[in-house]
């Protein structure tokens, strides 16, 4: 997972000027995160009173459509930051102020126009773009590694200390606690032999 800084990402002077021109002298930044959940990002995205993490979760469709207008009318001069996967929010953002959080965790700029763009272009070029997704090989690599760990522990009662340590190290690198805990439980049942 990418580490997201307090200011999300830096803008050039031209990009800041464009944001201020479009958004009534405000800087509004948007990270589009179609491959991540609220739970995955809530501990990574710095919380401020002007940061919105998937605001579409708690808003009606009408409120979502007008979020950027509400921010523009807000008297605060602070920088606003949004993490979203909602098309209605994205089409109110200028592309200079948009970054894509890829499935692999990279934060990349978006070089096509988003502001009042065709909703289908937003969907296919941003939200479902294969270039932003993990390759089929990368998607299955994790499954292969987990299945390999399971096979190393299956149908046996004992394990050497070095193999135990090697398996435990691999298990601890797994980000999903449910899978990691299940594998640790399986490893605990094996007797370590000298």
N, C-alpha and C positions, 0 to 999 in steps of 0.2 A: 504494500500500500504506500502510496506517495505521502510524504509529509507536507501538509498544507500550512503555509505560514499565516501569520495574523492578517497580512494584507492580501492573501490569496496568491497574487502574482503582480509583477511590476508592469506598468504601462509606460510607453514613451511619452514625451511631452505632447506630441501630436495626438496620440490616442487619448490622453487626459483632456486635451482641448476639445476633441470631438465629443467625448462623453459630456463635458460641461455644456457644450453647445446644444446637444440633443436633449439632455436631461436637466435643463434649468439650473445650470451651474453646479451639478452634482456629479460625482464619480460613482458609477454603479458597475460592479464586476459580477460576472456570472460564470460559474463552473457548471457545465452540463455533465451529469453523472448518471447515464442510463444503465450502467452495469453494476452499480453499487446500491446498497440499501441504507436507510437511515441508521440502522444499528451498526453497520460497518463504518460509517462516517462520523457518527456523533462524538466519538472520542478523538477524532483526527481534525475535525473542523473547529478552529478556535471560536468560542462563543463570545459574541458582543451583542449589544442591543440593536445593532444595525446589520446583523448577520441572519440570514434566513436559510435554514437547512430543510430542503424539500417542503417549502411552504404549502404546496398543493395538497399535502396530507391533511391539513387542517382547514382548508379554505373551500368555499363553494366554487363552482366553475366560474361564476360571475366575478367573484373576488380574485380568482387566479388570473382572469383576463385583464383585470385592472390593477394588478399588483404594481407594475412599473409606474403607472399613473399615480397611484397612491404614494409611492416613494418620491416621485418628482414633486408632488404637492406638499410633502412633509417639510416642515421648516428646518429640520436638522441639516447641518452642513457637513456632517460626517460622511465618510465613504460607506456606501452600502454594498453588501456582498450577498450573493444568492447561490445556493447549490440546488439544482433542479434537474428534472427530466421532463418537464412539462412544456409542450409545444407552444402554448399560449404565452408563456413567459419568455421563451426563447425568441419568438418573433418580434418582441418589443425591445430586444437587445441589439445593439450595433456589434458587428462581428469583432471589432477591435477590442471590445471588453468581454469577449467570450473565450473560454478555454474549455477543452474537452478532457475529461478524466477518463482515460482509456481503461479497458478492462484489466490491463496489465499494471495500472497504477501510474501511468505517465500523464502529466498535465501538458497538453499541446494546444497551440493556437489554432483557430479555425479561420481559414483563408477565404471562405465564401461569404457572401452577404447573408445575414440572418434577419436584419431589420425589415419587417413586413414581407419576408420571403414567402414563397409558396409553401404551405404547410406540408406538402408531400416531399419537397426538397429537404425540409428540416428533418422529417421522419427518416428518409432514406440516406441522406448525406451525413447526418449527425447521429441520430438515435439508433439506427440499424446499420451503420457503416461497418463493413467487414474489416476495414483498415484499423478501426478502433477496438476491435475484439481480439481476443487471444486466438491464435491459430488452432486448428483442430488438433495438431500435435501437442501444443502447449496445454490445451484443455484436457487432453487425455493423459498427459504426462503425470499430473498429480494423482489421477486414478491409478495409473500403472504403479507409481511409487507406493501408494497405500496398499494396493493388492499385493505387491512384493513384500511389504512388511508383514502382512497377514500370513502369507505363505511361509515366511521365515519362522513364524511362531506356531503355525498349525501342526497338529499331529505329533507333538513332542512334549515331554515333561521337563526336560533339562536344557540348560543353555550355558555357554561359557561366559565368563565375566566380560571379556572383550566384545563378544557378539551382543551381549545384553546392553553394554554401554553404547555400542554403535546403533542399535535399534532405538534405544531411548533418545539418543541425540536426534535421530531422524524424526521420531514422534514429536519431540519438542519443537521442531521446526514447522509443524502443521498449525495453521492459523485458526482452524475451526475447532473450538473446544470440545464439541460433541464427539468428533472423530478422534481427536487427540486423547481424550479421557477414555474412550472405549478401547483404544489400542494400549494405553497404559494399563488398563484393567486386565487385558489379555496377557500382557507381559508380566504382571505381578504373579500370575499363576505358575510361571515357569521357575523351576528351582535352578539357582546359579551353582554351577560346579566349578571347582578350581582347575 
